[in-house]
Amino acid sequence: MSAVLSRRTLTTLAMFGLIAHVALLSMPIGTVNAQAMKPIQEPITGNEELGDLSQPPQALAQFYRAFNTRDLKMMDENFAHSDEVAIDNPLGGIRRGADEPHKMYEGVFKSPADVHVEFWDYTIHRSGDVFWAVGRERGTYLDGQIVKNLNVRTTRIFQLINGRWRQMHHHGSIEDAKLLGDYQDVVRSPSPKTLR
């Protein structure tokens, strides 16, 4: 890997840094502290009414509905159609580009792992046409006939595009090294399922 960062990478990094900086400066200190002190415990499962996709919670609910029902078309609608999309998660490493969410989630959906998650212990932050949600995913996956628990620290960043939120970035981390290895092995298993 080259030690020189591309102009695009630097621009993207600067954009996310600027967004975080502007958001913190534009919010009253009490708001920042209140949100930081009170994460939402009611999970987003994907079973919520999707309603108005111009609202951040509905954009998150759409993602979790697409994920938990294995709906690639809905997943494609949730992500922006932009080469600026970036995903950094336990399964795919760092992926960049408009087609990457589809490819990555197609692999997860076809795997025998039958993964289901919900988003909880989260905060939602907004600055202008960008919002980000920081929290945890909890759920289960199958390892053969054994159901195993899954815990992921998760951040998702959305941009308001043509009146609705589109996901631009996802970062997920699994802290437990054994869980990470077991999960990767099952999802990458050569026994694919057929998608509906």
Backbone torsions as a table, in degrees:
resi	resn	phi	psi	omega
1	MET	NA	136.9	-177.8
2	SER	-73.1	143.1	178.1
3	ALA	-76.9	-12.3	-179.3
4	VAL	-92.4	124.6	178.3
5	LEU	-82.6	143.3	178.8
6	SER	-71.7	160.0	178.1
7	ARG	-59.7	-39.5	-179.7
8	ARG	-63.7	-44.5	179.7
9	THR	-62.8	-44.8	179.1
10	LEU	-63.3	-40.5	179.0
11	THR	-63.5	-44.3	179.7
12	THR	-63.4	-46.1	178.8
13	LEU	-61.5	-43.1	179.5
14	ALA	-63.7	-38.9	-179.8
15	MET	-61.6	-48.8	-178.4
16	PHE	-67.3	-36.9	176.4
17	GLY	-65.1	-42.7	178.9
18	LEU	-64.7	-41.9	179.6
19	ILE	-59.8	-47.2	-179.8
20	ALA	-62.5	-41.9	-179.4
21	HIS	-64.9	-48.0	179.9
22	VAL	-63.0	-40.7	-179.4
23	ALA	-61.7	-44.8	-179.8
24	LEU	-66.0	-38.7	-179.6
25	LEU	-73.7	-29.8	-175.9
26	SER	-85.9	-13.7	179.3
27	MET	-95.8	138.8	174.1
28	PRO	-59.3	143.7	-177.5
29	ILE	-53.8	-38.7	179.6
30	GLY	-61.2	-37.1	178.8
31	THR	-66.1	-46.2	179.9
32	VAL	-59.9	-48.1	-179.7
33	ASN	-64.5	-40.6	-179.0
34	ALA	-62.9	-44.6	179.4
35	GLN	-66.1	-40.1	-179.1
36	ALA	-65.8	-29.4	-176.5
37	MET	-88.7	-16.1	-173.2
38	LYS	-128.8	70.5	175.5
39	PRO	-62.4	146.5	-179.9
40	ILE	-77.7	127.5	-177.6
41	GLN	-96.6	-22.3	178.3
42	GLU	-67.1	118.6	-174.2
43	PRO	-73.8	151.4	167.9
44	ILE	-96.7	120.7	-173.1
45	THR	-110.2	-20.6	-172.1
46	GLY	100.5	-9.2	178.0
47	ASN	-88.2	-2.3	-179.7
48	GLU	-69.7	160.6	172.3
49	GLU	-67.4	127.2	-178.0
50	LEU	-74.2	-37.9	173.6
51	GLY	48.0	-121.2	-171.8
52	ASP	-90.6	102.2	-177.9
53	LEU	-73.6	5.4	172.0
54	SER	-88.0	1.3	178.0
55	GLN	-104.4	132.3	-177.5
56	PRO	-51.8	-46.5	-179.0
57	PRO	-61.2	-32.6	179.5
58	GLN	-71.5	-34.6	176.4
59	ALA	-64.4	-40.0	176.0
60	LEU	-66.0	-43.6	179.2
61	ALA	-60.7	-38.4	178.0
62	GLN	-62.0	-43.2	178.4
63	PHE	-59.4	-48.8	-176.2
64	TYR	-70.0	-28.7	172.9
65	ARG	-67.2	-46.2	178.5
66	ALA	-58.7	-44.6	-177.7
67	PHE	-65.6	-50.6	-173.2
68	ASN	-75.3	-16.8	176.5
69	THR	-105.8	2.1	178.2
70	ARG	60.9	41.7	-175.6
71	ASP	-99.9	94.7	-178.3
72	LEU	-64.8	-35.3	178.9
73	LYS	-62.6	-45.5	178.5
74	MET	-66.5	-36.6	177.3
75	MET	-61.4	-43.9	178.1
76	ASP	-61.2	-36.5	178.5
77	GLU	-69.6	-29.1	-178.3
78	ASN	-73.5	-35.6	-179.2
79	PHE	-87.4	149.3	174.8
80	ALA	-67.0	149.5	176.1
81	HIS	-95.3	74.7	-172.7
82	SER	-147.1	144.4	174.9
83	ASP	-72.3	-4.7	176.1
84	GLU	-82.4	-7.4	178.2
85	VAL	-64.2	136.4	178.8
86	ALA	-138.7	135.5	178.7
87	ILE	-126.6	134.4	176.7
88	ASP	-135.0	99.8	-177.2
89	ASN	-142.1	173.6	-173.6
90	PRO	-63.1	-18.7	-176.2
91	LEU	-97.9	-37.6	-171.3
92	GLY	-112.1	5.0	-174.4
93	GLY	64.3	-145.4	177.6
94	ILE	-97.8	123.9	178.4
95	ARG	-125.7	139.3	-179.7
96	ARG	-131.4	138.8	175.1
97	GLY	126.5	158.7	-174.9
98	ALA	-61.7	-32.8	-175.9
99	ASP	-89.1	-9.7	-172.9
100	GLU	-67.0	-39.8	177.5
101	PRO	-58.7	-43.9	-179.6
102	HIS	-58.8	-49.2	-177.9
103	LYS	-61.9	-45.1	-177.2
104	MET	-66.4	-48.6	-177.6
105	TYR	-70.3	-29.8	174.4
106	GLU	-59.8	-41.8	177.5
107	GLY	-63.2	-41.9	178.5
108	VAL	-64.3	-45.2	-176.4
109	PHE	-66.7	-31.8	-179.9
110	LYS	-82.0	-14.0	-177.1
111	SER	-71.6	159.6	177.2
112	PRO	-77.1	0.7	-173.9
113	ALA	-69.3	-25.9	179.5
114	ASP	48.1	57.2	-175.4
115	VAL	-75.3	136.8	172.7
116	HIS	-135.6	133.6	179.9
117	VAL	-139.3	160.6	170.6
118	GLU	-132.3	154.9	-177.0
119	PHE	-102.7	126.9	-176.9
120	TRP	-148.7	174.8	179.0
121	ASP	51.9	50.2	-171.5
122	TYR	-122.7	161.5	170.5
123	THR	-126.1	149.7	176.0
124	ILE	-117.5	131.4	-178.3
125	HIS	-125.5	141.3	-178.0
126	ARG	-136.3	140.6	171.5
127	SER	-141.0	106.9	179.8
128	GLY	59.7	-122.8	-176.3
129	ASP	-91.8	21.1	179.0
130	VAL	-133.1	136.5	168.5
131	PHE	-133.6	152.4	176.2
132	TRP	-134.3	144.4	179.1
133	ALA	-118.7	129.7	-176.7
134	VAL	-123.1	121.8	-178.8
135	GLY	-172.3	-147.2	-176.5
136	ARG	-131.9	147.6	169.2
137	GLU	-108.7	139.1	172.6
138	ARG	-131.8	147.7	-179.6
139	GLY	179.7	-157.2	-178.0
140	THR	-138.6	160.8	170.4
141	TYR	-147.5	160.5	179.7
142	LEU	-96.9	132.9	171.7
143	ASP	-118.8	91.8	-170.6
144	GLY	69.7	-120.7	177.7
145	GLN	-100.0	3.0	-176.4
146	ILE	-97.4	128.5	175.7
147	VAL	-87.0	126.5	-179.8
148	LYS	-119.2	150.1	178.2
149	ASN	-81.4	149.7	-180.0
150	LEU	-130.1	132.7	178.3
151	ASN	-134.1	123.1	-174.8
152	VAL	-133.9	132.0	168.8
153	ARG	-80.8	132.6	-169.6
154	THR	-137.3	138.5	169.7
155	THR	-129.2	135.6	176.3
156	ARG	-130.0	134.9	179.5
157	ILE	-118.6	130.7	-179.0
158	PHE	-121.4	151.4	174.7
159	GLN	-123.1	139.4	177.4
160	LEU	-78.5	114.5	-177.4
161	ILE	-127.7	120.4	-179.9
162	ASN	51.3	43.9	173.1
163	GLY	84.5	1.6	176.9
164	ARG	-142.0	154.9	-176.5
165	TRP	-79.3	133.1	176.3
166	ARG	-124.8	135.3	-178.4
167	GLN	-72.6	130.6	179.8
168	MET	-108.3	-28.8	-174.6
169	HIS	-151.1	142.1	172.3
170	HIS	-134.8	135.2	171.4
171	HIS	-130.7	129.4	177.3
172	GLY	-133.9	141.7	179.2
173	SER	-135.5	136.4	173.0
174	ILE	-107.0	117.9	-175.0
175	GLU	-73.0	-37.5	-176.2
176	ASP	-78.4	112.1	-174.7
177	ALA	-61.1	-38.7	179.3
178	LYS	-66.8	-45.4	177.2
179	LEU	-59.1	-43.7	178.6
180	LEU	-57.9	-49.8	-179.2
181	GLY	-62.8	-44.7	179.2
182	ASP	-62.0	-44.2	-179.1
183	TYR	-64.0	-45.7	178.6
184	GLN	-60.2	-43.0	-179.5
185	ASP	-60.5	-44.6	-177.1
186	VAL	-69.2	-46.0	-177.8
187	VAL	-67.0	-32.6	-179.7
188	ARG	-88.4	6.9	-179.1
189	SER	-58.0	145.3	-178.3
190	PRO	-78.8	13.5	-179.5
191	SER	-104.6	75.3	-174.4
192	PRO	-73.6	152.5	173.3
193	LYS	-95.6	159.2	173.4
194	THR	-89.0	132.0	178.1
195	LEU	-78.8	145.7	178.2
196	ARG	-73.3	NA	NA
